[in-house]
Amino acid sequence: MHPATVEQLAALVQGQARGDAGRVIKAARTLQEAGPEDVTFLDHDGSLRHLKDCRAGAVVLIREALEGWREQGGEGGFAFIEVADPLAAFIAIAERLRPPRAAPPAGIDPRASVHPTATLGPDCRVMPFAVVGEGAVLGARCELHSGAVVGANCRLGDDVVLHPNAVLYEGCVLGHRITVHANAVLGADGFGYRLQKGRHVKVPQLGHVEVGDDVEIGACTTIDRGTFQATRVGEGTKIDNLVMIGHNCRIGRHNLIVSQVGIAGSCTTGNYVVLAGQVGVADHVTIHDGAQVGAGSGLHADVPAGERVLGYPAWPERQAKRILLSLSQLPDVVRDVRELKRQAGQGPKKEAG
């Protein structure tokens, strides 16, 4: 731990200390877990009632929340750190209080395998049992954890991190400041077959994968290489764990793709698209800029820019909610129809008794 006073933490986040500014804080924890030596935070939409049972020594919040707490006669003996953005401030404070992460030393571990023709930029870290293939080029400060594989002729920019057992097949191109989490696979063959003489014959997958700057790719995610071209992921896009992106897809900039999403081949997304958990996208679908797709939805048609869709199959959000509400009333509708048919002599009569 690296303790600090409330006043020191307030200065760190350009905030204002209120109350006992000299109180020593040792850790950052959630509202439910924080104790007298901890700091916590109340986000913009957080309810003041959560502070009533909180035992934290200090709370990070916005001025309006602090004024509301005082108007309610709130007690609790807290010190406060008043800021404009509580979440961002709390993250900075949490990083300040936690022990620093020990970075592995720069250099190539003798147990790693680096091909003689590979080129590594300054201050790269290649850990035990990582592999760098023939002709691969790594920028400055890249970090390959144990079991990570960089295939032949891959090109990585600066500050790329491959976590344990992440795999880049040959020819992958990654920009700067990319993180690929454990067991993700980039550049595996796309799922392409032709039916010839009663047999499924593989279509050669001759393309590659290109990933823009500042992308994060979650654990166990797979991005297939293109058939003849590149499968592309735009800069700033964040991809969760257990996502599948098929061959020839073009993922736009600053997308959010949540866990267990499956995107079939040759799909396109615009910029700032959001795909919530377990969305399934059929092949050759285009999702335009700013569209949002609700969890568990199935897309079989294009989505216009800015549209919010939901359901399986996906409908515009308002229409989907009306459909879901109607489904909840189906048992009553069926009962009423049966009763009407009985009264009209078209259905079974009620048994006596």
C-alpha positions as CSV (number, residue, x, y, z in Angstrom):
1,M,0.0,0.0,0.0
2,H,1.0,3.6,-0.6
3,P,-1.1,5.7,1.9
4,A,-1.9,9.4,1.3
5,T,-3.9,12.1,3.0
6,V,-7.2,13.3,1.7
7,E,-5.6,16.6,0.9
8,Q,-2.9,14.9,-1.2
9,L,-5.5,12.8,-3.1
10,A,-7.6,15.9,-3.7
11,A,-4.5,17.6,-5.2
12,L,-3.8,14.6,-7.4
13,V,-7.2,14.8,-9.1
14,Q,-7.5,18.7,-9.1
15,G,-10.3,18.4,-6.5
16,Q,-11.3,20.2,-3.3
17,A,-10.8,18.5,0.0
18,R,-13.7,19.0,2.5
19,G,-13.7,18.0,6.1
20,D,-10.8,16.2,7.7
21,A,-8.2,16.9,4.9
22,G,-5.4,15.3,7.0
23,R,-7.1,11.9,7.3
24,V,-4.8,9.1,6.0
25,I,-6.3,6.9,3.3
26,K,-4.8,3.5,2.6
27,A,-7.0,1.9,-0.1
28,A,-9.7,2.6,-2.6
29,R,-12.9,0.4,-2.4
30,T,-16.5,0.4,-3.4
31,L,-19.3,1.9,-1.3
32,Q,-20.3,-1.4,0.0
33,E,-16.7,-2.6,1.0
34,A,-15.0,0.6,2.1
35,G,-13.9,1.0,5.7
36,P,-12.6,3.9,7.8
37,E,-9.2,3.9,6.1
38,D,-10.6,3.7,2.6
39,V,-11.8,6.1,0.0
40,T,-14.9,5.4,-2.2
41,F,-16.9,7.4,-4.7
42,L,-20.5,8.3,-5.6
43,D,-20.9,8.7,-9.3
44,H,-23.1,11.3,-11.0
45,D,-26.2,9.0,-10.9
46,G,-25.5,7.6,-7.5
47,S,-28.2,7.9,-4.8
48,L,-27.3,9.7,-1.6
49,R,-29.0,6.9,0.3
50,H,-26.0,4.7,-0.3
51,L,-24.0,6.9,2.0
52,K,-26.2,6.2,5.0
53,D,-24.7,2.8,5.5
54,C,-21.2,3.6,4.1
55,R,-18.3,3.3,6.5
56,A,-15.6,4.9,4.3
57,G,-13.2,7.5,5.6
58,A,-13.5,9.6,2.5
59,V,-15.9,10.0,-0.5
60,V,-15.2,11.3,-4.0
61,L,-18.3,13.1,-5.4
62,I,-19.6,16.1,-7.3
63,R,-20.5,19.4,-5.6
64,E,-24.2,18.9,-6.1
65,A,-24.1,15.6,-4.3
66,L,-22.2,17.1,-1.4
67,E,-24.7,19.9,-1.1
68,G,-27.6,17.5,-1.3
69,W,-26.0,15.4,1.5
70,R,-25.6,18.4,3.7
71,E,-29.2,19.6,3.0
72,Q,-30.5,16.2,4.2
73,G,-28.5,16.6,7.4
74,G,-26.2,13.7,6.4
75,E,-23.7,12.5,8.9
76,G,-21.1,9.8,8.9
77,G,-17.9,11.6,9.7
78,F,-16.7,11.5,6.1
79,A,-14.0,13.6,4.5
80,F,-15.0,14.6,1.0
81,I,-13.1,15.2,-2.3
82,E,-15.2,17.4,-4.5
83,V,-14.5,16.8,-8.3
84,A,-16.2,17.3,-11.7
85,D,-15.8,13.6,-12.7
86,P,-16.0,11.2,-9.7
87,L,-15.3,8.0,-11.6
88,A,-12.2,9.4,-13.4
89,A,-10.9,10.8,-10.1
90,F,-11.5,7.6,-8.3
91,I,-9.6,5.6,-10.9
92,A,-6.6,8.0,-10.6
93,I,-6.8,7.7,-6.8
94,A,-7.0,3.9,-6.9
95,E,-4.0,3.7,-9.1
96,R,-2.1,6.0,-6.8
97,L,-2.9,3.9,-3.7
98,R,-2.2,0.5,-5.1
99,P,1.3,-1.0,-5.2
100,P,3.1,-0.3,-8.5
101,R,3.0,-3.1,-11.0
102,A,6.5,-4.5,-11.4
103,A,7.3,-4.4,-15.1
104,P,9.3,-7.2,-16.4
105,P,12.8,-6.3,-17.5
106,A,13.3,-5.3,-21.1
107,G,15.0,-7.9,-23.3
108,I,14.5,-11.4,-24.6
109,D,14.2,-14.2,-22.1
110,P,16.6,-17.0,-23.1
111,R,13.6,-19.4,-23.1
112,A,11.8,-17.4,-25.7
113,S,12.1,-18.2,-29.5
114,V,12.8,-15.3,-31.7
115,H,13.6,-15.9,-35.4
116,P,17.0,-14.4,-36.5
117,T,15.2,-12.4,-39.3
118,A,12.7,-10.8,-36.8
119,T,13.2,-7.1,-35.9
120,L,12.4,-5.9,-32.4
121,G,12.2,-2.2,-31.5
122,P,13.9,-0.7,-28.4
123,D,12.8,-1.8,-24.9
124,C,10.7,-4.8,-26.0
125,R,10.0,-7.5,-23.5
126,V,9.8,-11.1,-24.7
127,M,9.0,-13.4,-21.9
128,P,9.6,-17.2,-21.5
129,F,8.2,-19.4,-24.2
130,A,6.9,-16.5,-26.3
131,V,7.6,-17.0,-30.1
132,V,8.4,-14.4,-32.7
133,G,8.3,-15.8,-36.3
134,E,10.3,-15.2,-39.4
135,G,10.4,-11.7,-40.8
136,A,8.1,-10.3,-38.0
137,V,8.6,-6.6,-37.0
138,L,7.9,-5.3,-33.6
139,G,7.8,-1.6,-32.6
140,A,9.2,0.0,-29.5
141,R,8.2,-1.3,-26.0
142,C,6.1,-4.2,-27.1
143,E,5.4,-6.8,-24.4
144,L,4.9,-10.5,-25.3
145,H,3.9,-12.6,-22.3
146,S,4.6,-16.3,-21.9
147,G,3.2,-18.5,-24.7
148,A,2.3,-15.5,-27.0
149,V,3.0,-16.2,-30.6
150,V,3.7,-13.6,-33.3
151,G,3.6,-15.4,-36.7
152,A,5.8,-14.9,-39.7
153,N,5.8,-11.4,-41.3
154,C,3.5,-9.9,-38.7
155,R,4.0,-6.1,-38.1
156,L,3.3,-4.6,-34.7
157,G,3.4,-0.9,-33.8
158,D,4.7,0.6,-30.6
159,D,3.4,-0.4,-27.1
160,V,1.6,-3.5,-28.2
161,V,0.9,-6.0,-25.4
162,L,0.1,-9.7,-26.1
163,H,-1.0,-11.5,-22.9
164,P,-0.3,-15.2,-22.3
165,N,-1.1,-17.6,-25.2
166,A,-2.4,-14.8,-27.5
167,V,-1.7,-15.9,-31.1
168,L,-1.2,-13.8,-34.2
169,Y,-1.2,-15.9,-37.4
170,E,1.2,-14.9,-40.2
171,G,0.8,-11.5,-41.8
172,C,-1.2,-9.8,-39.0
173,V,-0.8,-6.0,-38.9
174,L,-1.3,-4.2,-35.6
175,G,-1.1,-0.5,-34.9
176,H,0.1,1.3,-31.8
177,R,-1.0,0.8,-28.2
178,I,-3.0,-2.4,-28.7
179,T,-3.7,-4.9,-26.0
180,V,-4.6,-8.5,-26.9
181,H,-5.7,-10.5,-23.9
182,A,-5.0,-14.2,-23.1
183,N,-5.9,-16.9,-25.6
184,A,-7.2,-14.5,-28.3
185,V,-6.5,-15.6,-31.8
186,L,-6.1,-13.2,-34.7
187,G,-5.7,-14.3,-38.3
188,A,-7.0,-17.9,-38.2
189,D,-8.7,-19.1,-41.4
190,G,-12.1,-17.9,-42.1
191,F,-14.9,-20.5,-42.3
192,G,-15.2,-20.7,-46.1
193,Y,-16.3,-23.9,-48.0
194,R,-17.8,-24.8,-51.4
195,L,-19.9,-27.8,-52.1
196,Q,-18.3,-29.8,-54.9
197,K,-19.3,-33.3,-55.9
198,G,-21.0,-33.9,-52.6
199,R,-18.0,-32.7,-50.5
200,H,-17.3,-29.5,-48.6
201,V,-14.1,-28.2,-50.2
202,K,-12.2,-25.5,-48.3
203,V,-11.8,-22.1,-50.0
204,P,-8.3,-20.9,-49.4
205,Q,-8.1,-18.0,-46.9
206,L,-5.3,-15.8,-48.4
207,G,-5.9,-12.5,-46.6
208,H,-4.9,-11.2,-43.2
209,V,-6.0,-9.1,-40.2
210,E,-5.4,-5.4,-39.7
211,V,-6.1,-3.7,-36.4
212,G,-6.0,0.1,-35.8
213,D,-4.4,2.0,-33.0
214,D,-5.7,1.9,-29.4
215,V,-7.8,-1.2,-29.8
216,E,-8.3,-3.7,-27.0
217,I,-9.2,-7.3,-27.7
218,G,-10.6,-9.5,-25.0
219,A,-9.6,-13.0,-23.8
220,C,-10.6,-15.9,-26.1
221,T,-11.8,-13.6,-28.9
222,T,-11.2,-14.7,-32.5
223,I,-10.8,-12.5,-35.6
224,D,-10.5,-14.5,-38.8
225,R,-8.3,-13.5,-41.7
226,G,-9.9,-12.3,-44.9
227,T,-10.4,-14.6,-47.9
228,F,-8.5,-12.5,-50.4
229,Q,-8.3,-9.2,-48.5
230,A,-7.9,-7.9,-44.9
231,T,-10.4,-8.3,-42.1
232,R,-10.1,-4.8,-40.5
233,V,-10.8,-3.4,-37.0
234,G,-10.8,0.4,-36.7
235,E,-8.9,2.5,-34.3
236,G,-10.3,2.9,-30.7
237,T,-12.6,-0.1,-30.9
238,K,-12.9,-2.1,-27.7
239,I,-13.8,-5.8,-28.0
240,D,-14.8,-7.9,-25.0
241,N,-14.0,-11.5,-24.2
242,L,-15.4,-14.4,-26.3
243,V,-16.3,-12.4,-29.4
244,M,-16.1,-14.0,-32.9
245,I,-15.5,-11.8,-35.9
246,G,-15.7,-13.6,-39.2
247,H,-13.6,-13.2,-42.4
248,N,-13.7,-10.1,-44.6
249,C,-15.5,-8.0,-41.9
250,R,-14.8,-4.3,-41.6
251,I,-15.3,-3.1,-38.1
252,G,-15.4,0.7,-37.7
253,R,-13.7,3.1,-35.3
254,H,-14.6,3.3,-31.6
255,N,-17.0,0.4,-31.6
256,L,-18.0,-1.4,-28.4
257,I,-18.5,-5.1,-28.9
258,V,-19.6,-6.9,-25.8
259,S,-19.0,-10.6,-24.8
260,Q,-20.3,-13.5,-26.9
261,V,-21.1,-11.4,-29.9
262,G,-20.8,-13.4,-33.2
263,I,-20.4,-11.5,-36.4
264,A,-20.5,-13.6,-39.6
265,G,-18.4,-12.9,-42.6
266,S,-18.3,-9.8,-44.8
267,C,-20.2,-7.6,-42.3
268,T,-19.5,-3.9,-41.9
269,T,-20.0,-1.6,-38.9
270,G,-19.7,2.1,-39.0
271,N,-18.2,4.3,-36.3
272,Y,-19.3,4.3,-32.6
273,V,-21.5,1.2,-33.1
274,V,-22.5,-0.7,-29.9
275,L,-23.2,-4.4,-30.0
276,A,-24.4,-5.7,-26.6
277,G,-23.8,-9.2,-25.2
278,Q,-24.7,-12.2,-27.3
279,V,-25.7,-10.3,-30.4
280,G,-25.7,-12.4,-33.6
281,V,-25.1,-10.8,-36.9
282,A,-25.8,-12.7,-40.2
283,D,-23.3,-12.4,-43.1
284,H,-23.1,-9.3,-45.3
285,V,-25.0,-7.1,-42.9
286,T,-24.1,-3.4,-42.5
287,I,-24.6,-1.6,-39.2
288,H,-24.3,2.2,-39.8
289,D,-22.7,4.9,-37.6
290,G,-23.9,5.2,-34.1
291,A,-26.3,2.3,-34.2
292,Q,-26.9,0.3,-31.0
293,V,-28.0,-3.3,-30.9
294,G,-29.5,-4.7,-27.6
295,A,-28.4,-7.8,-25.9
296,G,-29.4,-11.2,-27.4
297,S,-30.6,-9.6,-30.6
298,G,-30.3,-11.3,-34.0
299,L,-29.5,-9.1,-37.0
300,H,-30.5,-10.3,-40.5
301,A,-30.8,-6.9,-42.2
302,D,-28.9,-3.6,-42.2
303,V,-29.4,-1.1,-39.4
304,P,-29.6,2.6,-40.2
305,A,-27.4,5.2,-38.6
306,G,-28.3,6.1,-35.1
307,E,-31.0,3.4,-34.8
308,R,-31.5,1.4,-31.6
309,V,-32.7,-2.2,-32.3
310,L,-33.7,-5.1,-30.1
311,G,-35.0,-8.6,-30.3
312,Y,-34.7,-11.8,-32.3
313,P,-35.1,-10.9,-35.1
314,A,-34.2,-7.3,-34.3
315,W,-36.8,-4.6,-34.6
316,P,-36.5,-0.8,-33.8
317,E,-36.4,-0.6,-30.0
318,R,-39.8,1.0,-29.5
319,Q,-41.5,-1.6,-31.8
320,A,-39.6,-4.4,-30.1
321,K,-40.7,-3.4,-26.7
322,R,-44.4,-3.3,-27.8
323,I,-43.9,-6.8,-29.2
324,L,-42.4,-8.1,-26.0
325,L,-45.3,-6.5,-24.0
326,S,-47.8,-8.2,-26.3
327,L,-46.1,-11.5,-25.8
328,S,-46.6,-11.2,-22.0
329,Q,-50.3,-10.9,-22.7
330,L,-50.6,-13.9,-25.0
331,P,-51.9,-16.4,-22.3
332,D,-54.8,-14.0,-21.6
333,V,-55.5,-13.6,-25.3
334,V,-55.5,-17.4,-25.9
335,R,-57.9,-17.8,-23.0
336,D,-60.2,-15.2,-24.3
337,V,-60.2,-16.6,-27.8
338,R,-61.0,-20.1,-26.4
339,E,-63.9,-18.6,-24.4
340,L,-65.3,-16.8,-27.5
341,K,-65.1,-20.0,-29.6
342,R,-66.8,-21.9,-26.9
343,Q,-69.6,-19.3,-26.7
344,A,-69.9,-19.5,-30.5
345,G,-70.2,-23.2,-30.4
346,Q,-66.9,-23.8,-32.1
347,G,-64.9,-25.1,-29.2
348,P,-65.2,-27.8,-26.5
349,K,-67.9,-27.1,-23.9
350,K,-67.0,-26.7,-20.3
351,E,-67.6,-29.8,-18.3
352,A,-70.2,-29.6,-15.6
353,G,-69.0,-29.4,-12.0
